[in-house]
Amino acid sequence: MELDRRKFIKFVVAGSIAASCPFDFALAAQPEQPVDVVAGEHFELCHQVRDGRSFPAPAPSARHDVAIIGGGVSGLTAAYLMRDRDFVLMEKETHWGGNAYSADYEGQEFATGAAFTGRGDTASQLAQEIGLEPLPIDSPDGTIVNGVYVPDTWRSGLNDLPYPAEVVRGFKKFRDAMMRVDVKARARELDSMSLAKFLHGYPNELTAWWDAYGRSNWGGCAAETSALVGIGTMGYLAAQGAPDDRVTFAGGLGAITRRLATILSRSHSGRMWSGATIVAVAPERGRVVVTYVRDGALKSLEAKAAIIAIPKFIARRVVAGLPAAQSQAMAKIPYAPYAVVNLIFDAPVFNRGYDTWCPGNAFTDFIVADWVIRKRPGYRQRNNILTCYTPLPQARRAELLSEAGCRRLAAQVLSDFCKLFPKANANPVQVHLYRRGHPMMISAPRIYTEVLPAARRPLERVFFANTDSRGPVSSTDDGIAAARRAVEDAGRLFAGRKAGEIVYAAVR
């Protein structure tokens, strides 16, 4: 690729950094060229909530059955399931979807976060219910190493990895050893250890692959990953003869949230409040008082129940009266900063596989945005949009706070991508970076079996949803399932019964 042509590339930075860590903007270098900022967020108010500022609640100006806090997939699902109730759905952003949010370029949709789900998963079932057809991916994950593309990495691809013979033998030995582990019988034991313990003694290249795969899928490198999650995933990746049962849509799983928002807005637009930042949720006798800021004014409402469909690190700061053990459990859940960089080409660059892993680069993997719609009659690929997933270690969260930091990250992604395809001689016409400060729960040891059960426990009138309510990984599917559980518990409250105990299987 002609690197000197990059000065003509348009960079676009978008997305929110709610409750990120402090950063001295005076220390940030200015961008070398103009950067468009779209859908950005003023996160100062969220920082004030994080830092413990109290907001005196004015007298409630409205009353509802249910206040649903958070307009991501979990909150939208809860609102959809409660559309026969007097609900209000509150979201701090000006758009709906959270981490399952899609964007478009010249009419072609691409993901800025959650990309796919399983054929029979809860997300697929909801999609079909609301009129979306899950489209099969049918493309096992490949890997690019040393300039070589290896399809179906963990099955037939192991023989084609361009590593020395002893390294390839290490990959095969690890696969065979992990496939013999009885994950269900040893679930609690495995969840108490990191995946890195099982990688000890194997080639460094193997750890590098899992570091990339883990950061992309559950936020953590091998040393931060529960062995239960890593070894359980190995069974899926390496099962001989198993079909790829993943499905997706144009725009990734943002298609689901977009359809939910459309359905709700047709009949409940007055109950969907975007641009509403929650600062306090106070359970009281017979009611919950929700205090929020919208249109620059501090307001409050009263509800019979509240569904908290936001990450636990925010929930513990806004929900009053949490038992100490529950608040401490919420504080133990780690979250990864995550950027998604979309490289938009006006000519084909890569169409060989849906999701391709690239260990050792600024990004972990990339997907082909239009993979599932390419076989539709009459479809012609106008642009080759490649979505590069770029999770960061927690210590690098501050890089996402400035446009300059985001542009440097996007430029590094582009540079590393160019090295993968040196003969392509193609530069993107645009580079879109979508930034998020704390979007993904890291599936660290003990989070699933010990921390989450305590963190998600419902209060009398407050019920917790969101993707960090189930586990063992943070996913759209789990966010939808958590919303269903919260709605069921709220229904029991309205019927005068006690909320049900949440019970989940050890592995999916």
C-alpha positions in Angstrom: 0.0 0.0 0.0 1.2 3.5 -0.7 1.7 4.9 2.8 2.3 8.5 1.6 -1.3 8.6 0.4 -2.7 8.4 3.9 -2.7 12.1 4.3 -5.8 12.1 2.0 -7.7 9.6 4.2 -10.5 10.9 6.2 -10.5 9.9 9.9 -13.8 9.8 11.8 -13.9 9.4 15.6 -17.2 8.5 17.3 -18.6 7.0 20.5 -18.7 7.6 24.2 -16.2 7.3 27.0 -18.6 7.4 30.0 -16.9 7.2 33.4 -13.4 6.9 32.0 -10.4 7.6 34.2 -9.0 11.2 34.6 -6.8 12.5 31.9 -4.8 15.7 31.5 -5.9 17.0 28.1 -3.1 19.5 28.1 -0.7 16.6 27.7 -2.4 15.2 24.6 -0.7 16.0 21.3 -2.9 17.7 18.7 -3.9 15.7 15.6 -1.7 16.2 12.6 -4.7 16.6 10.3 -8.4 17.3 10.8 -10.5 14.7 12.5 -14.3 14.6 12.2 -16.0 13.9 15.5 -19.5 12.5 15.3 -21.9 11.2 17.9 -19.4 12.2 20.6 -20.4 12.5 24.2 -19.8 15.0 27.0 -18.8 12.7 29.8 -18.1 15.2 32.5 -21.4 14.5 34.2 -20.6 10.8 34.3 -17.3 11.6 35.8 -19.0 13.6 38.5 -21.2 10.6 39.3 -18.2 8.4 39.4 -16.4 10.8 41.8 -19.2 10.7 44.3 -21.0 14.0 43.7 -24.5 14.0 45.1 -27.4 15.3 43.2 -30.4 16.4 45.5 -33.5 14.9 44.0 -36.3 17.4 43.2 -39.9 16.3 43.7 -40.9 13.7 41.1 -42.6 15.2 38.1 -43.8 11.9 36.7 -45.0 8.5 37.8 -44.6 5.2 35.9 -44.8 1.5 36.5 -41.2 0.8 35.5 -38.1 2.9 34.9 -35.7 1.1 32.6 -32.2 2.6 32.8 -30.0 2.0 29.8 -30.9 1.9 26.1 -28.6 -0.9 24.9 -29.8 -4.3 23.9 -30.8 -5.2 27.4 -32.8 -2.1 28.1 -34.4 -2.2 24.7 -35.4 -5.8 25.2 -36.9 -5.1 28.6 -38.9 -2.2 27.1 -40.1 -4.5 24.3 -41.2 -7.2 26.7 -43.0 -4.6 28.9 -44.6 -2.6 26.2 -48.1 -3.4 27.7 -46.9 -1.6 30.9 -46.4 2.1 31.6 -42.6 2.1 31.2 -40.1 4.8 30.5 -36.8 3.9 28.8 -33.8 6.2 29.7 -30.5 6.4 27.8 -27.7 8.9 28.2 -26.7 8.8 24.5 -28.6 10.4 21.7 -28.9 7.0 19.9 -30.1 3.5 21.0 -28.1 0.3 20.9 -25.2 0.5 23.3 -22.5 -1.9 22.3 -24.8 -3.5 19.7 -24.8 -0.5 17.4 -24.3 -0.3 13.7 -23.3 2.6 11.4 -23.3 2.9 7.6 -21.3 4.3 4.8 -23.1 5.2 1.5 -25.9 2.9 2.5 -23.7 0.0 3.5 -24.0 -1.0 7.1 -21.2 -2.1 9.3 -20.8 -3.1 13.0 -19.2 -0.8 15.6 -19.4 -3.5 18.3 -21.3 -6.8 18.7 -21.1 -8.8 15.5 -22.7 -12.2 15.7 -24.5 -14.8 17.8 -25.4 -18.5 17.6 -28.1 -19.9 15.4 -30.4 -21.0 18.3 -29.3 -18.5 20.8 -31.6 -16.1 22.6 -30.6 -13.2 20.4 -31.5 -15.2 17.2 -34.9 -16.1 18.7 -35.6 -12.5 19.5 -34.4 -11.4 16.0 -36.9 -13.8 14.4 -39.7 -12.7 16.7 -39.2 -9.1 15.5 -39.0 -10.0 11.9 -35.3 -10.3 11.2 -33.8 -13.3 9.5 -30.5 -14.5 11.0 -28.1 -15.2 8.1 -25.6 -18.0 8.4 -21.9 -17.1 8.5 -20.6 -20.6 7.5 -16.9 -19.6 7.7 -14.7 -21.0 10.5 -12.2 -18.4 11.8 -8.9 -18.1 9.9 -5.6 -16.6 11.0 -3.0 -14.5 9.3 0.6 -15.0 10.5 3.8 -14.2 8.8 1.9 -13.0 5.8 0.1 -16.3 5.3 -3.7 -16.7 5.5 -4.7 -20.0 7.2 -8.4 -20.9 7.1 -10.1 -22.9 9.9 -7.3 -22.3 12.3 -7.9 -24.9 14.9 -9.0 -27.8 12.7 -7.5 -28.4 9.2 -5.5 -25.1 9.5 -3.2 -26.4 12.2 -1.2 -28.2 9.5 -0.8 -25.0 7.5 0.4 -22.6 10.2 3.7 -21.0 9.0 5.6 -21.8 12.2 8.5 -24.1 12.9 7.5 -27.7 13.3 7.9 -27.7 17.0 5.6 -24.7 17.3 2.9 -26.4 15.2 3.3 -29.5 17.4 2.7 -27.3 20.4 -0.6 -26.0 19.0 -1.8 -29.5 18.3 -0.7 -30.8 21.7 -2.5 -28.0 23.4 -5.7 -28.6 21.4 -5.7 -32.3 22.2 -5.0 -31.8 25.9 -7.8 -29.2 26.3 -10.3 -31.3 24.4 -9.8 -34.0 27.1 -10.7 -31.6 29.9 -14.1 -32.3 31.5 -15.2 -28.6 31.6 -18.6 -29.2 33.1 -17.4 -31.4 35.9 -14.5 -29.0 36.7 -16.3 -25.7 36.1 -15.7 -24.1 39.5 -12.1 -25.4 39.7 -11.3 -24.1 36.3 -12.9 -20.7 37.0 -10.6 -20.2 39.9 -7.5 -20.4 37.6 -6.3 -18.4 34.6 -5.9 -19.7 31.1 -2.2 -18.8 31.3 -1.6 -21.6 33.8 -2.6 -24.1 31.1 -0.4 -22.4 28.5 2.7 -22.8 30.5 5.4 -24.8 28.7 3.8 -24.3 25.3 5.2 -22.0 22.5 4.9 -18.3 22.9 3.1 -18.1 19.6 0.2 -20.0 21.2 -0.1 -17.5 24.0 0.0 -14.7 21.5 -3.0 -16.2 19.7 -5.0 -16.6 22.8 -4.1 -13.1 24.0 -5.7 -11.7 20.8 -8.7 -14.0 20.9 -9.4 -13.4 24.5 -9.1 -9.6 24.4 -11.5 -9.5 21.4 -14.1 -11.9 22.8 -14.1 -11.3 26.5 -11.7 -8.4 27.2 -8.7 -10.2 28.7 -5.4 -11.7 27.6 -4.6 -15.3 28.6 -3.3 -14.2 32.0 -6.6 -12.3 32.7 -8.9 -15.0 31.4 -10.7 -17.7 33.4 -9.5 -21.1 32.4 -13.2 -22.1 32.3 -13.9 -19.7 29.5 -10.7 -20.4 27.5 -10.9 -24.2 27.7 -14.6 -24.2 27.1 -14.1 -22.1 23.9 -11.4 -24.5 22.7 -14.0 -27.2 22.6 -16.1 -25.1 20.2 -13.1 -24.0 18.0 -11.6 -27.4 17.5 -14.6 -29.8 17.4 -14.0 -32.0 14.4 -16.9 -31.9 11.9 -18.8 -29.3 13.8 -20.5 -26.7 11.5 -20.2 -23.0 12.0 -23.5 -22.3 13.7 -23.0 -18.5 13.9 -25.4 -16.0 12.4 -25.4 -12.3 11.9 -27.1 -9.5 9.9 -26.1 -6.5 7.8 -24.6 -4.2 10.4 -23.9 -7.0 12.9 -26.1 -7.3 16.0 -26.9 -3.6 15.8 -29.6 -4.7 13.4 -31.5 -6.2 16.4 -31.3 -3.0 18.5 -32.2 -0.9 15.5 -35.3 -3.0 14.9 -36.3 -2.9 18.6 -36.0 0.9 18.7 -38.1 1.2 15.5 -40.8 -1.0 16.9 -40.9 0.8 20.2 -40.9 4.3 18.7 -43.9 3.5 16.6 -46.2 3.3 19.6 -44.1 4.4 22.6 -41.9 7.2 21.4 -43.0 9.4 24.2 -41.6 6.9 26.7 -38.2 6.7 25.1 -35.9 9.4 26.6 -32.5 9.7 24.9 -30.0 12.2 26.3 -31.1 11.3 29.9 -28.2 10.7 32.2 -29.1 8.9 35.4 -27.4 10.3 38.6 -29.3 8.4 41.3 -31.8 5.5 41.8 -33.2 5.5 45.3 -35.5 2.6 46.4 -38.0 3.8 49.0 -41.0 2.2 50.7 -43.4 1.3 47.9 -41.5 3.2 45.1 -38.2 3.9 43.4 -37.1 7.6 42.8 -34.9 8.0 39.7 -33.0 11.3 39.4 -31.6 12.3 36.0 -30.3 15.1 33.9 -31.9 15.9 30.6 -31.9 19.0 28.5 -29.6 20.6 31.1 -32.1 20.2 33.9 -32.1 18.0 37.0 -35.3 16.1 37.3 -36.8 13.0 39.0 -39.5 10.5 38.5 -41.2 7.9 40.6 -41.7 4.3 39.5 -43.0 1.1 41.1 -39.9 -0.7 39.9 -36.6 -0.1 38.1 -34.6 -2.3 35.7 -31.0 -1.3 35.8 -29.7 -2.3 32.3 -26.3 -0.5 32.6 -22.9 -1.9 33.6 -22.4 -2.8 37.2 -19.5 -0.3 37.7 -22.0 2.5 37.0 -24.9 0.8 38.8 -23.1 0.6 42.1 -22.5 4.4 41.9 -26.1 5.4 41.2 -28.3 2.8 43.1 -28.7 3.7 46.7 -29.1 1.1 49.5 -27.0 -1.7 47.9 -25.9 -4.2 50.5 -22.2 -3.9 51.2 -21.4 -7.3 49.8 -23.3 -6.6 46.6 -21.6 -3.3 46.1 -18.2 -4.9 46.7 -19.0 -7.6 44.2 -19.9 -5.1 41.6 -16.6 -3.2 42.2 -14.7 -6.4 41.6 -15.9 -6.8 38.0 -13.1 -5.6 35.6 -13.9 -3.9 32.3 -11.8 -3.5 29.1 -11.6 -0.3 27.0 -12.5 -1.2 23.5 -12.1 0.6 20.1 -13.5 -0.7 16.8 -11.8 0.6 13.7 -13.6 0.3 10.3 -11.4 0.5 7.2 -13.5 1.5 4.3 -12.0 0.6 0.9 -13.5 1.4 -2.5 -12.0 -1.7 -4.0 -11.8 -5.3 -2.8 -8.9 -6.0 -0.4 -10.0 -9.1 1.5 -13.0 -11.4 1.1 -11.6 -14.8 2.0 -13.2 -15.3 5.4 -15.7 -13.7 7.8 -13.5 -13.3 10.9 -9.7 -13.5 10.7 -7.3 -13.4 13.6 -4.1 -11.4 13.4 -2.0 -12.0 16.6 0.8 -9.5 17.3 -1.0 -6.4 15.8 -2.7 -3.3 17.1 -6.0 -5.0 16.4 -6.9 -8.6 17.3 -9.1 -9.6 14.3 -11.2 -8.2 11.5 -14.5 -9.1 9.9 -15.9 -8.5 6.5 -18.9 -6.3 7.0 -21.0 -7.5 4.1 -20.1 -11.2 4.4 -23.7 -12.6 4.9 -25.3 -10.5 2.2 -22.8 -11.0 -0.6 -24.7 -14.0 -2.0 -28.0 -12.2 -2.3 -29.3 -12.0 -5.8 -28.2 -8.8 -7.5 -25.8 -7.8 -4.8 -22.7 -6.0 -5.9 -19.9 -5.1 -3.5 -19.5 -1.3 -3.8 -17.1 -1.0 -0.8 -15.0 -3.5 1.1 -15.5 -2.5 4.7 -13.3 -4.4 7.2 -14.1 -4.0 10.9 -11.0 -4.3 13.0 -11.5 -5.1 16.7 -9.1 -3.1 18.8 -9.5 -3.9 22.5 -6.9 -2.3 24.8 -5.4 -3.2 28.2 -7.0 -1.3 31.0 -3.9 0.8 31.5 -4.4 2.3 28.0 -7.9 3.6 28.5 -6.8 7.2 28.6 -5.8 7.0 24.9 -9.5 7.0 24.0 -10.2 10.2 25.8 -8.9 12.5 23.1 -9.4 12.7 19.3 -5.6 12.8 19.0 -5.2 9.6 20.9 -7.9 7.9 18.9 -6.4 9.0 15.7 -3.0 7.7 16.7 -4.6 4.3 17.5 -6.5 4.2 14.2 -3.3 5.1 12.3 -1.5 2.2 14.0 -4.3 -0.2 13.1 -4.1 1.0 9.5 -0.3 0.6 9.5 -0.5 -2.9 10.8 -3.2 -3.8 8.4 -1.1 -2.6 5.5 1.7 -4.8 6.6 -0.6 -7.9 6.2 -1.4 -7.0 2.6 1.8 -5.3 1.2 0.9 -6.1 -2.4 -2.7 -4.9 -2.3 -1.8 -1.3 -3.2 -5.1 0.0 -1.8 -5.7 2.7 0.8 -9.0 3.2 2.6 -11.1 6.1 1.6 -12.2 6.5 5.2 -11.2 5.2 8.6 -13.9 5.2 11.3 -12.9 4.6 14.9 -15.7 3.9 17.4 -14.5 4.3 21.0 -15.9 2.9 24.2 -14.3 3.2 27.6 -15.7 0.3 29.6 -17.9 -1.8 27.3 -16.9 -5.3 28.0 -16.7 -7.3 31.3 -13.4 -9.1 31.4 -14.1 -12.8 32.0 -11.4 -13.1 34.7 -11.0 -16.0 37.2 -13.8 -16.2 39.8 -16.0 -13.6 38.1 -18.5 -16.1 36.8 -18.9 -18.4 39.7 -18.3 -16.1 42.6 -18.7 -12.4 41.7 -21.6 -12.2 39.3 -24.1 -14.2 41.5 -23.6 -11.6 44.3 -23.5 -8.6 41.9 -26.8 -9.3 40.1 -28.9 -10.1 43.1 -32.2 -8.2 42.8 -33.3 -5.7 45.5 -37.0 -5.5 46.5 -37.9 -3.1 43.6 -34.7 -2.9 41.7 -33.7 -5.6 39.1 -30.4 -5.8 37.3 -30.0 -6.7 33.7 -27.2 -5.8 31.1 -24.6 -8.1 29.6 -22.5 -8.3 32.8 -25.4 -10.0 34.7 -24.9 -13.6 33.4 -21.6 -14.7 32.1 -19.3 -16.5 31.7 -18.7 -13.9 28.9 -20.3 -10.5 28.1 -22.5 -10.9 25.1 -25.6 -9.6 23.3 -27.2 -13.0 23.9 -26.6 -12.7 27.6 -27.9 -9.1 27.7 -31.2 -10.2 26.2 -31.5 -13.2 28.5 -30.7 -11.0 31.6 -33.5 -8.5 30.4 -36.0 -11.4 30.3 -35.1 -12.4 33.8 -35.4 -8.8 35.1 -38.8 -8.5 33.4 -40.0 -11.8 34.9 -38.9 -10.6 38.4 -40.6 -7.3 37.9 -43.7 -9.2 36.9 -43.6 -11.2 40.1 -43.4 -7.9 42.1 -46.5 -6.6 40.4 -48.2 -9.9 41.1 -47.3 -9.7 44.7 -44.7 -12.5 44.6 -41.1 -12.7 45.4 -38.4 -12.3 42.7 -37.1 -15.6 41.5 -33.6 -17.0 42.2 -31.3 -16.6 39.2 -29.8 -19.9 38.2 -27.5 -20.3 35.2 -25.7 -23.3 33.7 -21.9 -23.5 34.3 -21.1 -23.3 30.5 -23.1 -22.6 27.4 
